Amino acid sequence: MGSQTGIIVQNSLQALLKDETFLPNLQGETREQAFASLAAILSTPNHVHKSFLRIPLENGKVVRIPAYRIQHNNTLGPYKGGIRFHELVNEDEVTNLAALMTLKNALHEVPFGGGKGGVVINPREFTEKELLLICKKYVQYFSDILGPDKDIPAPDVGTGDREMDWMTAEYKTIRPGQPYRGSFTGKSVVNGGSLGRREATGKGVYFTFRYLLSDFIKEQKSWLTDNGNQFAKTALECANRPLKIAVQGFGNVGSVAALEAYRCTHLQSNIVAVSDRNVTLYNSEGLNIPALIDATVKNQYDLPTTEEQLAQFNIKADILNREEVLYLNIDVLILAALEDQIRKDNVDKVKAKVIVEGANAPVTGDADRILNENGVIIIPDILANAGGVIVSYFEWLQGRETQFYSEEEVFKLLYEKMTNTMSTILPQYFGDPFSLRENCYIHAVMKLSTIINRQGKL
C-alpha cells in the first residue's frame, strides 16, 4: 500500500484499538494480536498482476507496454476500480489507488472491494486503432482475473466509455455464453451503461461541498456556533458570504463540478478560475462555465490558451500559468487533476479555506497535516469523489436486472447515498480531534474490521 494511505490505516487501527466499545469481544493479548492481523490484511494487496502488452503500431514498430491490475481487498464484494492510461502510472501508485478504493467502498456502504488498473502510456500519442488494440490486449492478458463477480474495472484518467465498450466486447469474445454486462462499468448508455455515469463523479464532488456548507450548516448552525473549534469557524464563515471557487483540472470531473457550482442555487458563489494541463483562466467577476465547456469540446478538450481563442468563444478571462490556480485568493479550491498537487514545498502559498479532493490523493500527507493545523477544511477523495463508483454500482445492478433507471433516478440515488455518508461523518468530524480524512478512514476501517472479524479471519 502507498505510504500515505498505509499510515492513515495504521493510525485508524490505533484509534479503534483504544476504543473498547469496538469489537468488545476481543480483549488483552487477543485484541493486540487481532489488530496486528487487521493491519497486515489492510496494509497489503491480495494480488499484484503485471504484464507487458505487445502492441504492433501502425508505423510498423512493435512496443511492449507495462500494464497493471492490483486487487487490494475483496472482503465486501468483487474487486472494483478504474483503469488509468497515463505515462506516469507505476505499481506503487496503482497499489495505493486500489487500497483507496477498498476504503471508499467501505465508507459509502458499496458492496465492492478495492482494485485498480493502469497502462503506462500517454493516450494522446496513439492512434484510435492502436488504443483499441491496447484495450483488447489488456483484457486478453488479464481475462482470468476479471469478471462480473470477480473484478470489475471502470474508466479512470485517460479512459472513458469508449475504452470500456471496447474492453467489454473483448471480454464477451473471450468468454462466449457467459454473463458479460457487469464485467466493466462506465460503458456507453447504448452498450448497457448507466445514464448519469459520466457526470457522477463531478456531481458527487460538488454535492459533498454543497451539503457541508448549505444543508449541514442550516441543520447544525447553533451547535456549530457553540462548538467553537477552528473547522466549525471556517465552515460558518464560508457559509455566510459569497464564495470564490477555483477548479484545478477541467476534464470530466472538474468541468462537471464547475458546471454544478455555476448553476447552484443553494450557495452564493462565483467560479473565478479554472485550469488544465496548459493554462489557468481567471476572472474575479466569475467565468462563463458553459462557454468554456463548449470551447473545450471544440478545442480537443483543452481550455483556450490565447486572447484570440478567448475572443472566439466570447470568454473574458486573464491567462495565467497553469499552477497559479492553486495559489489564488479564494474560498474553495476543487482539485480535479492528478495526485500530489499540494505538497510540503508549496502548501504555504495555498490560500483556500476549503479544499475538495475531486482527484485521488492530490494533497500529500505532509501538506494535509499543515492545512489541518491552519483550520483548512479538506473534503478528502475517499468522501468527495465516490460518485463514480456509486453509480458504477447502480450500473452493475442494472446490468444484472436488465432494468434501467432514468437519469433523474440515478442522481436521486447518488445523492441519497452520499447524504447518508455525510450525515454520519460530519458530526463526528466537528466533534472530535480527528481530521475529516481521518474520520473517513476510521469509519471505513471499522466497517472492514467488523466484517473481517465476523468472517472468522482474525
PyMOL commands that set and color helices and strands:
alter all, ss='L'
color gray80, all
select helices_A, chain A and resi 3-18+28-42+91-107+123-125+128-142+161-174+181-183+189-191+197-227+230-239+252-263+289-298+307-312+322-326+347-349+365-373+381-384+387-401+407-431+436-454
alter helices_A, ss='H'
color red, helices_A
select strands_A, chain A and resi 47-56+62-73+79-85+114-119+151-155+243-248+269-275+280-282+318-320+332-335+354-357+377-379
alter strands_A, ss='S'
color yellow, strands_A
deselect
rebuild
show_as cartoon
